[in-house]
Amino acid sequence: MGTTYHIKYIPVSETASQDDIQKLVDRLLSDLESSMSTYKSDSEISRFNFDTQKTAFTFGYDAKKVIKQALVIGEQSKGALDITVAPLVELWGFGKNKSSEVPKAQEIKLAKTKTGLQHLKFIGSSLTVTNPLVQVDLSSIAKGYAVDEVAALLSAWGLDNFMVEIGGEITVKGTKLGTAPWVLGIEKPSTGDRAVQISFPASNMSLATSGDYRNFFEKDGLRYSHIIDPTTAKPVTHNLASVTVIHESCMVADAWATAFLVMGTKKALEIAKEQGLAVYLIYKEGDHFETAMTDQFTKATSPTKK
């Protein structure tokens, strides 16, 4: 997945050794990469993407589950989450081939013809495709799913107190040693030194954050973010800098964090309230940052939450 993972847990008497658990985790993550990695040419996703004649493709359990969830959130977010935007991400220089050049209008128009959730639909176990040029990239949701799966693995080994973090997406369960709660923090959206915006006690929850302040380029005085709006086929231009979502599923939190960052502050708050989601937004106002959050987020991060 091109990132790192970090796990802390309190062992119990019947727990396997740390080396054995790490081997199990590494094997699990390797299996997920073999299913959903766009960097592995023989992964399920890559084989699907490389098939220029595709009309239907049968995925294994993991990829099928993740794609189905992405399509659901794609619909709920009114297209803000779009797992087919890879051609646009690549065109704007944020894919495998890095670039700081602004593409021409005709290039953008052509790349957009290779995208669109409307071209994907599951019939039984097969993903049917009405446009063979469409490709799928699960980078907006796969890390969250991996966190969920590692957490499930640890739980299956009888562990009740742990933290799993993969590429910034997190799940915590139970407490730290001495019954102290886990403490999670949300980073300030700064391109300089890393600092914490807020922190809060956490237990039995997942958290995912998306931001536009790390991956961007500047050209002729304009800033181009790696967050691509599927509607305009261009990087977003609004003032929303960071979105954090809390949910019981890290996969769901991961996907919604990306979707809300595409939408912008006003629309994100509207949809978050409509969906009953715990969301924290940091947006630029002049030369400083402001914050907004849903009632669900306030409740989820309260030390006295029920």
C-alpha positions as CSV (number, residue, x, y, z in Angstrom):
1,M,0.0,0.0,0.0
2,G,3.0,2.3,-0.1
3,T,2.8,3.1,3.6
4,T,3.5,1.9,7.1
5,Y,1.6,0.3,9.9
6,H,1.7,0.6,13.7
7,I,0.1,-1.7,16.2
8,K,0.0,-1.6,20.0
9,Y,-1.8,-4.2,22.1
10,I,-2.0,-5.6,25.6
11,P,-1.2,-9.3,25.5
12,V,-3.2,-11.9,27.4
13,S,-2.1,-15.2,28.7
14,E,-3.1,-17.2,25.6
15,T,-1.8,-14.6,23.1
16,A,0.6,-15.8,20.4
17,S,4.1,-14.3,20.5
18,Q,4.7,-10.9,19.1
19,D,6.7,-12.4,16.2
20,D,3.8,-14.8,15.3
21,I,1.3,-12.0,15.4
22,Q,3.4,-9.8,13.2
23,K,3.8,-12.7,10.7
24,L,0.0,-13.1,10.7
25,V,-0.5,-9.4,10.1
26,D,2.1,-9.2,7.4
27,R,0.5,-12.2,5.6
28,L,-3.0,-10.6,5.9
29,L,-1.7,-7.3,4.5
30,S,0.1,-9.1,1.7
31,D,-3.1,-10.9,0.8
32,L,-5.0,-7.6,0.7
33,E,-2.3,-6.0,-1.6
34,S,-2.6,-9.0,-3.9
35,S,-6.3,-8.2,-4.1
36,M,-6.4,-4.4,-4.3
37,S,-3.0,-2.9,-5.0
38,T,-2.7,-0.9,-8.2
39,Y,1.1,-1.2,-7.8
40,K,1.2,-4.9,-8.2
41,S,0.6,-5.9,-11.8
42,D,-0.8,-9.3,-10.9
43,S,-3.3,-8.1,-8.3
44,E,-7.0,-8.5,-8.9
45,I,-7.6,-4.8,-9.4
46,S,-4.6,-4.5,-11.8
47,R,-5.8,-7.5,-13.9
48,F,-9.3,-5.9,-14.0
49,N,-7.8,-2.5,-15.1
50,F,-5.5,-4.0,-17.7
51,D,-8.3,-5.9,-19.4
52,T,-9.3,-3.6,-22.2
53,Q,-12.2,-5.9,-23.3
54,K,-13.8,-6.2,-19.9
55,T,-17.5,-6.5,-19.6
56,A,-17.6,-8.4,-16.3
57,F,-15.1,-9.5,-13.7
58,T,-15.5,-11.8,-10.7
59,F,-13.5,-10.5,-7.6
60,G,-12.6,-12.3,-4.5
61,Y,-14.3,-11.6,-1.1
62,D,-12.2,-8.6,0.0
63,A,-12.2,-6.6,-3.2
64,K,-15.8,-7.3,-3.8
65,K,-16.7,-6.1,-0.3
66,V,-14.7,-2.9,-0.7
67,I,-16.0,-2.1,-4.1
68,K,-19.6,-2.6,-3.1
69,Q,-19.1,-0.3,-0.1
70,A,-17.4,2.3,-2.3
71,L,-20.3,2.2,-4.8
72,V,-22.8,2.7,-1.9
73,I,-20.9,5.7,-0.5
74,G,-20.4,7.0,-4.0
75,E,-24.2,7.1,-4.4
76,Q,-24.8,8.5,-0.9
77,S,-22.2,11.2,-1.5
78,K,-23.8,12.1,-4.8
79,G,-20.7,11.1,-6.7
80,A,-18.1,12.8,-4.5
81,L,-16.4,9.4,-3.8
82,D,-15.6,8.0,-7.2
83,I,-13.2,5.0,-7.4
84,T,-12.9,5.5,-11.2
85,V,-11.0,8.8,-11.1
86,A,-7.6,7.2,-11.5
87,P,-7.1,8.5,-15.1
88,L,-7.7,12.1,-13.8
89,V,-5.4,11.6,-10.8
90,E,-2.7,10.4,-13.2
91,L,-3.3,13.2,-15.7
92,W,-2.9,15.8,-13.0
93,G,0.5,14.3,-11.9
94,F,-0.6,12.7,-8.7
95,G,-0.4,9.1,-9.8
96,K,2.5,6.8,-10.5
97,N,4.0,9.4,-12.9
98,K,4.5,12.6,-10.9
99,S,4.2,15.9,-12.7
100,S,3.7,19.6,-11.9
101,E,2.2,20.5,-15.3
102,V,-1.4,21.6,-15.8
103,P,-3.0,19.4,-18.5
104,K,-4.7,20.9,-21.5
105,A,-8.5,21.1,-21.7
106,Q,-8.7,18.5,-24.4
107,E,-6.6,16.1,-22.3
108,I,-8.9,16.6,-19.3
109,K,-12.0,16.0,-21.5
110,L,-10.5,12.8,-22.8
111,A,-9.5,11.5,-19.4
112,K,-13.0,12.2,-18.1
113,T,-14.5,9.9,-20.7
114,K,-12.7,7.0,-18.9
115,T,-14.4,7.7,-15.6
116,G,-17.8,7.4,-14.1
117,L,-19.5,5.3,-11.4
118,Q,-22.5,4.8,-13.6
119,H,-20.4,2.3,-15.6
120,L,-20.0,-0.1,-12.7
121,K,-22.6,-2.4,-11.3
122,F,-22.5,-5.7,-9.5
123,I,-24.7,-8.5,-10.8
124,G,-24.3,-11.5,-8.5
125,S,-20.6,-11.8,-7.7
126,S,-19.5,-10.1,-11.0
127,L,-18.7,-6.5,-11.5
128,T,-20.2,-5.5,-14.8
129,V,-18.7,-2.7,-16.9
130,T,-20.4,-0.6,-19.6
131,N,-17.2,1.3,-20.5
132,P,-14.1,-0.9,-20.9
133,L,-11.9,2.1,-20.5
134,V,-13.0,2.6,-16.9
135,Q,-10.5,1.6,-14.2
136,V,-10.9,1.1,-10.4
137,D,-8.6,2.6,-7.8
138,L,-9.4,1.7,-4.1
139,S,-6.8,4.0,-2.5
140,S,-9.6,6.1,-0.9
141,I,-11.0,3.1,1.0
142,A,-8.6,0.1,1.0
143,K,-6.4,1.3,3.9
144,G,-9.5,1.7,6.1
145,Y,-10.6,-1.8,5.2
146,A,-7.1,-3.1,6.0
147,V,-7.3,-1.6,9.5
148,D,-10.7,-3.3,10.0
149,E,-9.3,-6.6,9.0
150,V,-6.2,-6.4,11.2
151,A,-8.4,-5.3,14.1
152,A,-10.6,-8.4,13.5
153,L,-7.5,-10.6,13.4
154,L,-6.4,-9.3,16.8
155,S,-9.8,-9.7,18.2
156,A,-9.9,-13.3,17.0
157,W,-6.7,-13.9,19.0
158,G,-8.5,-12.8,22.2
159,L,-7.1,-9.3,22.3
160,D,-9.5,-6.7,23.7
161,N,-7.2,-3.7,24.1
162,F,-5.3,-2.5,21.0
163,M,-4.6,0.3,18.5
164,V,-4.1,-0.3,14.8
165,E,-2.8,2.4,12.5
166,I,-2.2,2.0,8.8
167,G,-1.2,5.1,6.8
168,G,-2.9,7.4,9.3
169,E,-6.2,5.5,9.5
170,I,-6.8,4.2,13.0
171,T,-8.9,1.8,15.1
172,V,-8.7,1.6,18.8
173,K,-10.4,-1.0,21.1
174,G,-10.6,-1.1,24.9
175,T,-7.9,0.8,26.8
176,K,-4.2,1.2,27.3
177,L,-2.4,-0.2,30.3
178,G,-3.9,0.8,33.6
179,T,-7.4,1.4,32.1
180,A,-6.2,4.7,30.7
181,P,-8.1,5.6,27.5
182,W,-6.3,5.8,24.1
183,V,-5.8,9.4,23.1
184,L,-6.2,10.3,19.4
185,G,-5.2,13.6,17.8
186,I,-6.1,15.5,14.7
187,E,-3.3,17.2,12.9
188,K,-3.3,20.9,12.0
189,P,-3.5,21.3,8.2
190,S,0.0,22.9,7.9
191,T,2.6,22.2,5.3
192,G,5.3,23.0,7.9
193,D,6.0,21.3,11.3
194,R,3.4,18.8,12.4
195,A,1.2,19.9,15.3
196,V,-2.0,18.7,16.9
197,Q,-5.2,20.6,16.3
198,I,-7.3,18.7,19.0
199,S,-6.9,15.5,20.9
200,F,-9.5,13.4,22.7
201,P,-9.9,10.1,24.6
202,A,-11.0,7.2,22.4
203,S,-12.2,3.6,22.7
204,N,-13.9,1.2,20.4
205,M,-13.9,3.5,17.4
206,S,-12.2,4.1,14.0
207,L,-10.9,7.4,12.7
208,A,-9.8,8.5,9.3
209,T,-8.5,11.9,8.1
210,S,-8.1,13.3,4.6
211,G,-6.3,16.6,3.8
212,D,-5.1,18.6,0.9
213,Y,-2.1,20.2,2.6
214,R,0.6,17.5,2.0
215,N,0.2,16.5,-1.7
216,F,-0.1,19.4,-4.1
217,F,1.9,21.5,-6.6
218,E,2.0,25.2,-7.5
219,K,2.0,26.6,-11.0
220,D,1.9,30.2,-12.1
221,G,0.8,31.3,-8.6
222,L,-2.0,28.7,-8.4
223,R,-2.2,25.7,-6.0
224,Y,-3.3,22.4,-7.4
225,S,-4.4,19.8,-4.8
226,H,-4.3,16.0,-5.3
227,I,-8.0,15.9,-4.4
228,I,-9.8,15.7,-7.7
229,D,-13.5,16.6,-8.1
230,P,-15.1,14.0,-10.4
231,T,-17.6,16.5,-11.6
232,T,-15.2,19.1,-12.9
233,A,-12.3,16.6,-13.5
234,K,-10.0,19.2,-11.8
235,P,-8.4,19.6,-8.4
236,V,-10.8,21.1,-5.8
237,T,-10.5,24.9,-5.3
238,H,-12.6,25.3,-2.1
239,N,-11.2,26.3,1.3
240,L,-11.7,22.9,3.1
241,A,-8.3,21.7,4.2
242,S,-8.9,18.7,6.4
243,V,-11.7,16.2,7.2
244,T,-11.8,13.7,10.0
245,V,-14.5,11.1,10.3
246,I,-15.2,8.8,13.2
247,H,-17.1,5.6,12.6
248,E,-17.3,2.0,13.9
249,S,-15.8,0.9,10.5
250,C,-12.5,2.4,9.5
251,M,-13.3,1.5,5.8
252,V,-16.4,3.7,6.0
253,A,-14.6,6.5,7.8
254,D,-11.8,6.4,5.2
255,A,-14.2,6.6,2.2
256,W,-16.3,9.4,3.7
257,A,-13.2,11.5,4.7
258,T,-12.2,11.5,1.0
259,A,-15.8,12.2,-0.2
260,F,-16.2,15.2,2.2
261,L,-12.9,16.7,1.2
262,V,-14.1,16.7,-2.4
263,M,-17.4,18.4,-1.5
264,G,-16.1,21.5,0.4
265,T,-17.2,22.7,3.9
266,K,-20.8,23.7,3.4
267,K,-21.8,20.6,1.4
268,A,-19.8,18.3,3.6
269,L,-21.6,19.5,6.7
270,E,-25.0,19.1,5.0
271,I,-24.3,15.6,3.9
272,A,-22.7,14.6,7.2
273,K,-25.8,15.7,9.1
274,E,-28.0,14.0,6.5
275,Q,-26.1,10.7,7.0
276,G,-25.7,11.1,10.8
277,L,-21.9,10.9,10.7
278,A,-19.3,12.2,13.2
279,V,-17.3,14.7,11.2
280,Y,-14.7,17.3,12.1
281,L,-13.7,19.9,9.5
282,I,-10.9,22.4,9.3
283,Y,-11.2,25.1,6.7
284,K,-9.3,28.2,5.6
285,E,-10.8,31.6,6.4
286,G,-8.6,34.4,5.2
287,D,-5.1,33.8,6.7
288,H,-6.2,31.5,9.5
289,F,-8.1,28.2,10.0
290,E,-11.6,27.7,11.4
291,T,-13.3,24.5,12.5
292,A,-16.8,23.0,12.3
293,M,-18.2,19.6,13.5
294,T,-21.4,17.7,13.7
295,D,-23.1,16.9,16.9
296,Q,-22.2,13.2,16.4
297,F,-18.5,14.1,16.5
298,T,-18.9,16.1,19.7
299,K,-20.7,13.2,21.3
300,A,-18.2,10.6,20.1
301,T,-15.2,12.6,21.5
302,S,-16.8,13.5,24.8
303,P,-15.1,11.9,27.9
304,T,-18.6,11.3,29.3
305,K,-20.1,9.8,26.1
306,K,-22.5,7.0,26.6
